[in-house]
Amino acid sequence: MATRNGCYRATHRTAILFITFVSTMPFLVSGKQALLSSLRKGQLAAFSSHNNWLATPSGRLPMPIRRELAVECKSHYKVLPYRPSGTPLFSSVATNGDHISLDEGFKNTLPFQKHSHNSVKITVTVPDEENDGNADPYNLTTFHSKLQATIAAAQQLHKTAIWITIPMSRARLMEEASKSGFEFHHAEGDVATLSKWLLEEEESRIPTYATHQVGVGAIVINPEGQLLCVREKRNNYRPWKIPGGLAELGEDLDEAVVREVYEETGIPCRFLSVLGVRHNHGLQFGRSDLFFVCRLEPLRDDDGKIPQPVAQEGEIEAVSWQPLSEYREMVNSEDSKKGHPMMKTIMQVVDQGLDEGGWEVTDIQRMIVTSVVPGRKPSPVYHAPIRPNESS
């Protein structure tokens, strides 16, 4: 009888616990759904003292909820690292927007924004003469202390580096930045860019600015088997050279070489292929140099003729269609004032291409491909000839 009564009391207690659990579930689910809904709207998942009904004594959310938050946040939000109760969290940090300011919620910092490769960037603006000096966030008297606060904020956000751009009109701020460990990275126009690596225990991974310059040269052969050549007004190391020059910023190879040939000779051309690449180091400004030799086709005018070449004023002394045999003889010469080892190799490629069907196996071809990086424009890829798929 005692055993039966004990079982009855145990069953009764289980029923009461089950009813209590079921009755409280809507409130728990409702609270969690409200929390997730708040996250979906991009609001901050900060749980302060008035949220303690969801927290454990340690100040952290229960593991099941944190797991679901991580799932909810995966596609639209960055999951923030755990911080002890009372540590400030910032809503702007949680989003993945490219132009979201990160300084919201920090006090006494300079305005800064999310930048590439897990860094932040400060963009110092030109002083506004109409504004009161005290309202200027880049005021010289407070700049150093605000920069120190910004560095501390970036480290709290686990950033790897911090960048700052300073216009020439604010040049005195560069000295203040240097006191905080910033170094010059590059300068362009009237703006200097400085950087600071934040991970003291790791070697800096900030890349050197502008490691290479890109040059182009053109092999242009007319129907008579003559090669378009120029002689510059200065720095002529050989009697004749192929036309070419430096590519401009943002200019594709095909655009650069067509432009250079037209500027130096007045001959309009169409890009066909790349024949070879030379890679040198320690050239202009101490940078490395990539020189692409390209094959171009001269275009005919409205009368069906190829125009006569005209030397570029101020740069080119002479321009001429040289017989291929004479140019080949020059670059192959053992004479130190005539021979040209690189162009000797290029001419071997040209001779191979001039054989019947030779260009099909010689040309480095150009193809436009899309990028896997969202928002990045399609770009050219230069590659060896691809055999046609016989099955297609």
ROMI-318665 format. One record per residue (C-alpha): residue in one letter; residue number from 0; x negated, y, z. Coordinates in Angstrom, 2 decimals, padded with zeros to 5 digits, always signed. Example, Ala and Ser with C-alpha at 12.3 -4.5 7.8 and 13.67 -1.06 7.14 Angstrom:
BEGIN
+------+------+---------+---------+---------+
: resn : resi :       X :       Y :       Z :
+------+------+---------+---------+---------+
:    A :    0 : -012.30 : -004.50 : +007.80 :
:    S :    1 : -013.67 : -001.06 : +007.14 :
+------+------+---------+---------+---------+
***
This chain:
BEGIN
+------+------+---------+---------+---------+
: resn : resi :       X :       Y :       Z :
+------+------+---------+---------+---------+
:    M :    0 : +000.00 : +000.00 : +000.00 :
:    A :    1 : -002.87 : +002.33 : +000.84 :
:    T :    2 : -004.46 : +001.56 : -002.48 :
:    R :    3 : -001.21 : +002.27 : -004.31 :
:    N :    4 : -000.79 : +005.61 : -002.47 :
:    G :    5 : -004.43 : +006.54 : -003.25 :
:    C :    6 : -003.86 : +005.87 : -006.96 :
:    Y :    7 : -000.67 : +007.90 : -006.82 :
:    R :    8 : -002.45 : +010.88 : -005.23 :
:    A :    9 : -005.31 : +010.67 : -007.82 :
:    T :   10 : -002.82 : +010.55 : -010.68 :
:    H :   11 : -000.94 : +013.49 : -009.22 :
:    R :   12 : -004.12 : +015.56 : -008.94 :
:    T :   13 : -005.08 : +014.70 : -012.58 :
:    A :   14 : -001.65 : +015.82 : -013.79 :
:    I :   15 : -001.89 : +019.11 : -011.94 :
:    L :   16 : -005.38 : +019.78 : -013.39 :
:    F :   17 : -004.19 : +018.89 : -016.90 :
:    I :   18 : -001.16 : +021.24 : -016.63 :
:    T :   19 : -003.37 : +024.03 : -015.29 :
:    F :   20 : -005.89 : +023.54 : -018.14 :
:    V :   21 : -003.16 : +023.57 : -020.83 :
:    S :   22 : -001.51 : +026.65 : -019.37 :
:    T :   23 : -004.78 : +028.64 : -019.34 :
:    M :   24 : -005.97 : +027.59 : -022.82 :
:    P :   25 : -003.94 : +030.28 : -024.71 :
:    F :   26 : -005.58 : +032.99 : -022.65 :
:    L :   27 : -009.07 : +031.61 : -023.26 :
:    V :   28 : -008.43 : +031.07 : -026.97 :
:    S :   29 : -006.83 : +034.50 : -027.28 :
:    G :   30 : -009.83 : +036.10 : -025.59 :
:    K :   31 : -012.30 : +034.29 : -027.81 :
:    Q :   32 : -010.31 : +035.09 : -030.95 :
:    A :   33 : -010.21 : +038.76 : -029.99 :
:    L :   34 : -013.94 : +038.62 : -029.50 :
:    L :   35 : -014.55 : +037.01 : -032.89 :
:    S :   36 : -012.11 : +039.44 : -034.51 :
:    S :   37 : -014.12 : +042.29 : -033.04 :
:    L :   38 : -017.27 : +040.87 : -034.60 :
:    R :   39 : -015.60 : +040.44 : -037.98 :
:    K :   40 : -014.84 : +044.15 : -037.95 :
:    G :   41 : -018.55 : +044.86 : -037.51 :
:    Q :   42 : -018.23 : +045.90 : -033.88 :
:    L :   43 : -020.85 : +045.24 : -031.25 :
:    A :   44 : -020.97 : +041.93 : -029.43 :
:    A :   45 : -022.04 : +043.56 : -026.20 :
:    F :   46 : -020.63 : +042.06 : -023.07 :
:    S :   47 : -020.81 : +044.40 : -020.10 :
:    S :   48 : -019.39 : +044.16 : -016.61 :
:    H :   49 : -015.76 : +044.39 : -017.72 :
:    N :   50 : -016.30 : +041.30 : -019.92 :
:    N :   51 : -017.55 : +039.16 : -017.08 :
:    W :   52 : -014.49 : +036.91 : -017.26 :
:    L :   53 : -016.24 : +035.30 : -020.25 :
:    A :   54 : -019.72 : +035.13 : -018.74 :
:    T :   55 : -021.48 : +032.58 : -016.61 :
:    P :   56 : -023.30 : +033.64 : -013.44 :
:    S :   57 : -026.49 : +033.92 : -015.53 :
:    G :   58 : -024.95 : +036.71 : -017.58 :
:    R :   59 : -024.86 : +034.65 : -020.79 :
:    L :   60 : -021.84 : +033.51 : -022.78 :
:    P :   61 : -020.85 : +029.85 : -022.49 :
:    M :   62 : -022.69 : +027.72 : -025.06 :
:    P :   63 : -019.60 : +026.70 : -027.16 :
:    I :   64 : -018.65 : +030.35 : -027.69 :
:    R :   65 : -022.23 : +031.36 : -028.47 :
:    R :   66 : -022.43 : +028.57 : -031.06 :
:    E :   67 : -019.24 : +029.77 : -032.74 :
:    L :   68 : -020.43 : +033.36 : -032.65 :
:    A :   69 : -023.59 : +032.26 : -034.43 :
:    V :   70 : -021.50 : +030.57 : -037.13 :
:    E :   71 : -019.26 : +033.61 : -037.47 :
:    C :   72 : -022.26 : +035.92 : -037.65 :
:    K :   73 : -024.31 : +033.85 : -040.08 :
:    S :   74 : -023.06 : +035.35 : -043.34 :
:    H :   75 : -022.44 : +038.96 : -042.32 :
:    Y :   76 : -024.38 : +039.67 : -039.16 :
:    K :   77 : -027.76 : +039.12 : -037.60 :
:    V :   78 : -027.55 : +037.04 : -034.42 :
:    L :   79 : -029.16 : +039.18 : -031.75 :
:    P :   80 : -031.64 : +037.67 : -029.30 :
:    Y :   81 : -030.48 : +037.09 : -025.76 :
:    R :   82 : -030.94 : +040.08 : -023.46 :
:    P :   83 : -030.31 : +040.11 : -019.69 :
:    S :   84 : -027.07 : +041.58 : -018.41 :
:    G :   85 : -027.16 : +045.36 : -018.46 :
:    T :   86 : -029.70 : +045.60 : -021.33 :
:    P :   87 : -028.32 : +047.93 : -024.05 :
:    L :   88 : -027.38 : +046.44 : -027.41 :
:    F :   89 : -026.81 : +048.52 : -030.52 :
:    S :   90 : -024.05 : +048.01 : -033.07 :
:    S :   91 : -026.12 : +049.31 : -035.96 :
:    V :   92 : -028.69 : +046.58 : -035.40 :
:    A :   93 : -026.13 : +043.85 : -035.96 :
:    T :   94 : -025.29 : +044.69 : -039.56 :
:    N :   95 : -027.16 : +043.78 : -042.74 :
:    G :   96 : -026.54 : +047.05 : -044.60 :
:    D :   97 : -029.51 : +048.39 : -046.54 :
:    H :   98 : -028.94 : +051.97 : -045.50 :
:    I :   99 : -027.81 : +051.58 : -041.91 :
:    S :  100 : -029.47 : +053.85 : -039.38 :
:    L :  101 : -031.01 : +051.94 : -036.50 :
:    D :  102 : -031.57 : +054.87 : -034.18 :
:    E :  103 : -027.99 : +054.98 : -032.90 :
:    G :  104 : -027.96 : +054.20 : -029.22 :
:    F :  105 : -031.63 : +055.04 : -028.66 :
:    K :  106 : -032.43 : +058.28 : -026.88 :
:    N :  107 : -035.25 : +060.71 : -027.60 :
:    T :  108 : -036.33 : +058.98 : -030.81 :
:    L :  109 : -036.86 : +060.26 : -034.32 :
:    P :  110 : -034.18 : +059.28 : -036.87 :
:    F :  111 : -035.23 : +055.96 : -038.41 :
:    Q :  112 : -033.77 : +053.36 : -040.73 :
:    K :  113 : -034.12 : +049.73 : -041.63 :
:    H :  114 : -036.90 : +049.17 : -044.19 :
:    S :  115 : -038.24 : +046.23 : -046.18 :
:    H :  116 : -040.06 : +043.24 : -044.67 :
:    N :  117 : -038.64 : +043.65 : -041.17 :
:    S :  118 : -039.95 : +047.19 : -040.72 :
:    V :  119 : -038.40 : +050.58 : -040.01 :
:    K :  120 : -038.97 : +053.92 : -041.70 :
:    I :  121 : -038.99 : +057.53 : -040.54 :
:    T :  122 : -038.41 : +060.08 : -043.30 :
:    V :  123 : -039.54 : +063.54 : -042.19 :
:    T :  124 : -037.59 : +066.21 : -044.02 :
:    V :  125 : -038.69 : +069.65 : -045.16 :
:    P :  126 : -038.01 : +072.21 : -042.40 :
:    D :  127 : -034.76 : +074.11 : -042.73 :
:    E :  128 : -035.40 : +077.81 : -042.15 :
:    E :  129 : -031.78 : +078.39 : -041.20 :
:    N :  130 : -031.80 : +075.86 : -038.35 :
:    D :  131 : -032.83 : +076.69 : -034.83 :
:    G :  132 : -036.25 : +075.20 : -034.08 :
:    N :  133 : -034.81 : +073.33 : -031.10 :
:    A :  134 : -032.35 : +071.52 : -033.38 :
:    D :  135 : -035.14 : +070.31 : -035.65 :
:    P :  136 : -035.73 : +066.60 : -034.86 :
:    Y :  137 : -039.29 : +066.93 : -036.18 :
:    N :  138 : -040.25 : +069.94 : -034.06 :
:    L :  139 : -044.02 : +069.89 : -033.50 :
:    T :  140 : -043.73 : +070.38 : -029.74 :
:    T :  141 : -041.60 : +067.25 : -029.23 :
:    F :  142 : -042.75 : +065.16 : -032.18 :
:    H :  143 : -045.40 : +063.13 : -030.34 :
:    S :  144 : -043.12 : +062.06 : -027.49 :
:    K :  145 : -040.27 : +061.22 : -029.89 :
:    L :  146 : -042.62 : +059.22 : -032.09 :
:    Q :  147 : -043.79 : +057.23 : -029.08 :
:    A :  148 : -040.15 : +056.53 : -028.18 :
:    T :  149 : -039.47 : +055.44 : -031.76 :
:    I :  150 : -042.41 : +053.04 : -031.70 :
:    A :  151 : -041.09 : +051.55 : -028.46 :
:    A :  152 : -037.61 : +051.19 : -030.00 :
:    A :  153 : -039.01 : +049.45 : -033.09 :
:    Q :  154 : -040.91 : +047.04 : -030.87 :
:    Q :  155 : -037.75 : +046.37 : -028.86 :
:    L :  156 : -036.03 : +045.52 : -032.15 :
:    H :  157 : -038.87 : +043.07 : -032.91 :
:    K :  158 : -039.99 : +044.96 : -036.03 :
:    T :  159 : -043.38 : +044.20 : -037.56 :
:    A :  160 : -044.29 : +047.67 : -038.85 :
:    I :  161 : -043.20 : +051.28 : -038.89 :
:    W :  162 : -043.54 : +053.70 : -041.81 :
:    I :  163 : -043.36 : +057.47 : -041.86 :
:    T :  164 : -043.27 : +059.82 : -044.84 :
:    I :  165 : -044.38 : +063.40 : -044.22 :
:    P :  166 : -044.14 : +066.27 : -046.74 :
:    M :  167 : -047.11 : +068.58 : -047.18 :
:    S :  168 : -045.14 : +071.41 : -045.57 :
:    R :  169 : -045.22 : +069.37 : -042.33 :
:    A :  170 : -048.90 : +068.44 : -042.60 :
:    R :  171 : -049.57 : +069.17 : -038.92 :
:    L :  172 : -047.38 : +066.19 : -038.01 :
:    M :  173 : -049.89 : +063.86 : -039.67 :
:    E :  174 : -052.43 : +064.62 : -036.94 :
:    E :  175 : -049.84 : +063.84 : -034.28 :
:    A :  176 : -049.00 : +060.56 : -036.03 :
:    S :  177 : -052.68 : +059.60 : -036.12 :
:    K :  178 : -052.82 : +059.98 : -032.32 :
:    S :  179 : -050.18 : +057.24 : -032.15 :
:    G :  180 : -052.19 : +054.85 : -034.32 :
:    F :  181 : -050.76 : +055.65 : -037.75 :
:    E :  182 : -053.01 : +055.43 : -040.81 :
:    F :  183 : -052.66 : +056.80 : -044.33 :
:    H :  184 : -051.22 : +054.26 : -046.75 :
:    H :  185 : -050.75 : +056.39 : -049.87 :
:    A :  186 : -049.78 : +059.84 : -051.09 :
:    E :  187 : -047.84 : +060.93 : -054.15 :
:    G :  188 : -046.89 : +064.44 : -055.18 :
:    D :  189 : -046.45 : +066.46 : -051.99 :
:    V :  190 : -045.55 : +063.54 : -049.70 :
:    A :  191 : -047.90 : +061.31 : -047.68 :
:    T :  192 : -046.89 : +057.89 : -046.39 :
:    L :  193 : -048.41 : +056.58 : -043.15 :
:    S :  194 : -047.96 : +053.19 : -041.54 :
:    K :  195 : -048.53 : +051.41 : -038.25 :
:    W :  196 : -048.63 : +047.64 : -037.67 :
:    L :  197 : -046.72 : +046.79 : -034.48 :
:    L :  198 : -047.78 : +043.21 : -033.74 :
:    E :  199 : -050.98 : +043.73 : -031.79 :
:    E :  200 : -051.63 : +040.01 : -031.44 :
:    E :  201 : -051.53 : +039.47 : -035.23 :
:    E :  202 : -053.64 : +040.84 : -038.06 :
:    S :  203 : -051.88 : +043.50 : -040.13 :
:    R :  204 : -050.03 : +042.21 : -043.19 :
:    I :  205 : -049.31 : +045.66 : -044.63 :
:    P :  206 : -050.47 : +045.42 : -048.27 :
:    T :  207 : -053.00 : +047.80 : -049.80 :
:    Y :  208 : -051.37 : +050.38 : -052.04 :
:    A :  209 : -051.77 : +050.16 : -055.85 :
:    T :  210 : -054.35 : +047.40 : -056.11 :
:    H :  211 : -054.21 : +047.36 : -059.93 :
:    Q :  212 : -053.77 : +049.60 : -062.93 :
:    V :  213 : -052.40 : +048.20 : -066.19 :
:    G :  214 : -053.89 : +048.93 : -069.59 :
:    V :  215 : -052.77 : +047.85 : -073.07 :
:    G :  216 : -054.50 : +047.47 : -076.42 :
:    A :  217 : -052.99 : +046.64 : -079.83 :
:    I :  218 : -053.92 : +044.34 : -082.69 :
:    V :  219 : -052.04 : +045.89 : -085.63 :
:    I :  220 : -052.65 : +044.26 : -089.04 :
:    N :  221 : -051.12 : +045.59 : -092.23 :
:    P :  222 : -050.08 : +043.47 : -095.25 :
:    E :  223 : -053.48 : +044.15 : -096.86 :
:    G :  224 : -055.22 : +042.35 : -094.02 :
:    Q :  225 : -056.61 : +045.50 : -092.41 :
:    L :  226 : -056.85 : +046.22 : -088.68 :
:    L :  227 : -055.79 : +049.57 : -087.22 :
:    C :  228 : -058.78 : +051.12 : -085.37 :
:    V :  229 : -059.60 : +054.38 : -083.63 :
:    R :  230 : -062.66 : +056.29 : -082.50 :
:    E :  231 : -062.24 : +058.46 : -079.43 :
:    K :  232 : -063.73 : +061.92 : -079.03 :
:    R :  233 : -065.61 : +060.73 : -075.94 :
:    N :  234 : -066.73 : +057.47 : -074.34 :
:    N :  235 : -067.20 : +055.57 : -077.59 :
:    Y :  236 : -069.07 : +052.42 : -076.64 :
:    R :  237 : -068.65 : +050.88 : -080.10 :
:    P :  238 : -068.15 : +052.35 : -083.61 :
:    W :  239 : -064.45 : +051.31 : -083.63 :
:    K :  240 : -061.93 : +050.11 : -081.07 :
:    I :  241 : -058.31 : +049.06 : -081.07 :
:    P :  242 : -055.77 : +051.72 : -080.01 :
:    G :  243 : -054.44 : +051.58 : -076.46 :
:    G :  244 : -054.34 : +053.15 : -073.02 :
:    L :  245 : -052.75 : +052.94 : -069.58 :
:    A :  246 : -049.15 : +051.93 : -068.98 :
:    E :  247 : -047.05 : +054.45 : -067.10 :
:    L :  248 : -045.26 : +053.71 : -063.85 :
:    G :  249 : -042.17 : +051.59 : -064.51 :
:    E :  250 : -043.08 : +051.02 : -068.17 :
:    D :  251 : -042.95 : +047.51 : -069.65 :
:    L :  252 : -045.93 : +046.17 : -071.61 :
:    D :  253 : -044.12 : +046.22 : -074.95 :
:    E :  254 : -043.00 : +049.80 : -074.43 :
:    A :  255 : -046.44 : +050.94 : -073.30 :
:    V :  256 : -048.39 : +049.46 : -076.20 :
:    V :  257 : -045.93 : +050.70 : -078.86 :
:    R :  258 : -046.07 : +054.19 : -077.33 :
:    E :  259 : -049.88 : +054.26 : -077.13 :
:    V :  260 : -050.32 : +053.18 : -080.77 :
:    Y :  261 : -047.86 : +055.82 : -081.98 :
:    E :  262 : -049.46 : +058.56 : -079.87 :
:    E :  263 : -053.01 : +057.79 : -081.01 :
:    T :  264 : -052.36 : +056.92 : -084.67 :
:    G :  265 : -048.84 : +058.04 : -085.66 :
:    I :  266 : -048.00 : +054.48 : -086.79 :
:    P :  267 : -044.62 : +053.18 : -085.53 :
:    C :  268 : -044.77 : +049.50 : -084.60 :
:    R :  269 : -042.77 : +046.58 : -083.28 :
:    F :  270 : -044.03 : +044.43 : -080.41 :
:    L :  271 : -044.59 : +040.75 : -081.28 :
:    S :  272 : -046.59 : +039.05 : -078.54 :
:    V :  273 : -049.46 : +039.08 : -076.03 :
:    L :  274 : -052.74 : +037.58 : -077.24 :
:    G :  275 : -054.84 : +037.75 : -074.09 :
:    V :  276 : -055.49 : +039.43 : -070.73 :
:    R :  277 : -058.71 : +040.77 : -069.22 :
:    H :  278 : -058.96 : +041.19 : -065.43 :
:    N :  279 : -061.66 : +043.53 : -064.04 :
:    H :  280 : -062.38 : +044.95 : -060.60 :
:    G :  281 : -063.83 : +048.17 : -059.21 :
:    L :  282 : -062.73 : +050.42 : -062.05 :
:    Q :  283 : -060.94 : +053.79 : -061.93 :
:    F :  284 : -060.33 : +054.94 : -058.31 :
:    G :  285 : -061.99 : +051.71 : -057.19 :
:    R :  286 : -058.96 : +049.67 : -058.28 :
:    S :  287 : -058.71 : +046.48 : -060.29 :
:    D :  288 : -057.61 : +046.57 : -063.92 :
:    L :  289 : -055.40 : +044.31 : -066.04 :
:    F :  290 : -055.82 : +044.91 : -069.78 :
:    F :  291 : -053.28 : +043.21 : -072.07 :
:    V :  292 : -054.13 : +042.80 : -075.76 :
:    C :  293 : -050.87 : +042.67 : -077.72 :
:    R :  294 : -049.97 : +041.89 : -081.31 :
:    L :  295 : -047.84 : +044.50 : -083.09 :
:    E :  296 : -046.31 : +044.77 : -086.54 :
:    P :  297 : -046.47 : +048.15 : -088.35 :
:    L :  298 : -043.07 : +049.42 : -089.47 :
:    R :  299 : -042.35 : +050.81 : -092.93 :
:    D :  300 : -040.83 : +054.23 : -093.55 :
:    D :  301 : -037.68 : +054.98 : -095.56 :
:    D :  302 : -039.64 : +054.54 : -098.79 :
:    G :  303 : -040.71 : +051.06 : -097.79 :
:    K :  304 : -044.31 : +052.11 : -097.14 :
:    I :  305 : -046.46 : +052.01 : -094.03 :
:    P :  306 : -047.34 : +055.62 : -093.09 :
:    Q :  307 : -050.89 : +056.87 : -093.23 :
:    P :  308 : -052.44 : +057.03 : -089.75 :
:    V :  309 : -052.98 : +060.44 : -088.13 :
:    A :  310 : -055.47 : +060.92 : -085.27 :
:    Q :  311 : -054.05 : +062.23 : -081.99 :
:    E :  312 : -055.21 : +065.80 : -081.44 :
:    G :  313 : -057.51 : +066.28 : -078.48 :
:    E :  314 : -058.04 : +062.56 : -077.86 :
:    I :  315 : -058.87 : +060.70 : -081.08 :
:    E :  316 : -061.70 : +061.67 : -083.42 :
:    A :  317 : -060.81 : +059.30 : -086.25 :
:    V :  318 : -058.31 : +056.57 : -087.12 :
:    S :  319 : -058.68 : +054.04 : -089.92 :
:    W :  320 : -057.45 : +050.76 : -091.38 :
:    Q :  321 : -060.60 : +048.62 : -091.15 :
:    P :  322 : -061.01 : +045.36 : -093.08 :
:    L :  323 : -060.70 : +042.43 : -090.70 :
:    S :  324 : -063.99 : +041.02 : -091.95 :
:    E :  325 : -065.89 : +044.21 : -091.04 :
:    Y :  326 : -064.35 : +044.48 : -087.58 :
:    R :  327 : -065.00 : +040.77 : -086.95 :
:    E :  328 : -068.63 : +041.23 : -088.01 :
:    M :  329 : -069.02 : +044.16 : -085.61 :
:    V :  330 : -067.66 : +042.41 : -082.50 :
:    N :  331 : -069.63 : +039.24 : -083.31 :
:    S :  332 : -072.87 : +041.18 : -083.69 :
:    E :  333 : -075.86 : +040.43 : -081.45 :
:    D :  334 : -076.62 : +044.15 : -081.47 :
:    S :  335 : -075.95 : +045.48 : -077.95 :
:    K :  336 : -074.43 : +048.65 : -079.47 :
:    K :  337 : -071.98 : +046.78 : -081.70 :
:    G :  338 : -071.10 : +043.42 : -080.22 :
:    H :  339 : -068.01 : +043.10 : -078.03 :
:    P :  340 : -067.64 : +039.75 : -076.15 :
:    M :  341 : -064.00 : +040.24 : -075.18 :
:    M :  342 : -062.87 : +041.31 : -078.66 :
:    K :  343 : -064.92 : +038.50 : -080.16 :
:    T :  344 : -062.72 : +036.08 : -078.23 :
:    I :  345 : -059.54 : +037.96 : -079.19 :
:    M :  346 : -060.54 : +037.82 : -082.88 :
:    Q :  347 : -060.92 : +034.06 : -082.62 :
:    V :  348 : -057.32 : +033.96 : -081.39 :
:    V :  349 : -056.29 : +036.26 : -084.28 :
:    D :  350 : -058.04 : +034.07 : -086.87 :
:    Q :  351 : -056.29 : +031.03 : -085.45 :
:    G :  352 : -052.95 : +032.83 : -085.63 :
:    L :  353 : -053.52 : +033.91 : -089.25 :
:    D :  354 : -053.70 : +030.28 : -090.30 :
:    E :  355 : -050.44 : +028.93 : -091.66 :
:    G :  356 : -048.03 : +028.51 : -088.74 :
:    G :  357 : -050.76 : +029.60 : -086.34 :
:    W :  358 : -048.83 : +032.30 : -084.50 :
:    E :  359 : -046.30 : +029.73 : -083.35 :
:    V :  360 : -048.93 : +028.09 : -081.14 :
:    T :  361 : -051.04 : +031.18 : -080.37 :
:    D :  362 : -048.61 : +033.87 : -079.26 :
:    I :  363 : -047.82 : +034.46 : -075.60 :
:    Q :  364 : -044.14 : +035.16 : -076.01 :
:    R :  365 : -041.83 : +037.54 : -074.19 :
:    M :  366 : -038.51 : +036.61 : -072.64 :
:    I :  367 : -036.13 : +038.64 : -070.45 :
:    V :  368 : -034.98 : +036.77 : -067.36 :
:    T :  369 : -032.67 : +037.68 : -064.50 :
:    S :  370 : -033.96 : +037.99 : -060.94 :
:    V :  371 : -032.99 : +035.80 : -058.00 :
:    V :  372 : -033.18 : +038.91 : -055.78 :
:    P :  373 : -029.75 : +040.58 : -055.54 :
:    G :  374 : -029.65 : +044.01 : -057.16 :
:    R :  375 : -032.99 : +043.68 : -058.94 :
:    K :  376 : -033.01 : +044.37 : -062.68 :
:    P :  377 : -033.85 : +041.69 : -065.27 :
:    S :  378 : -037.55 : +041.63 : -066.15 :
:    P :  379 : -039.77 : +040.28 : -068.94 :
:    V :  380 : -041.68 : +037.03 : -068.52 :
:    Y :  381 : -044.63 : +036.30 : -070.83 :
:    H :  382 : -045.22 : +032.64 : -071.55 :
:    A :  383 : -046.81 : +030.12 : -073.90 :
:    P :  384 : -044.68 : +028.88 : -076.80 :
:    I :  385 : -041.91 : +026.50 : -075.75 :
:    R :  386 : -041.26 : +023.57 : -078.04 :
:    P :  387 : -037.70 : +023.40 : -079.35 :
:    N :  388 : -035.58 : +020.69 : -077.79 :
:    E :  389 : -035.18 : +018.13 : -080.59 :
:    S :  390 : -032.11 : +016.64 : -078.92 :
:    S :  391 : -030.24 : +019.98 : -078.95 :
+------+------+---------+---------+---------+
***
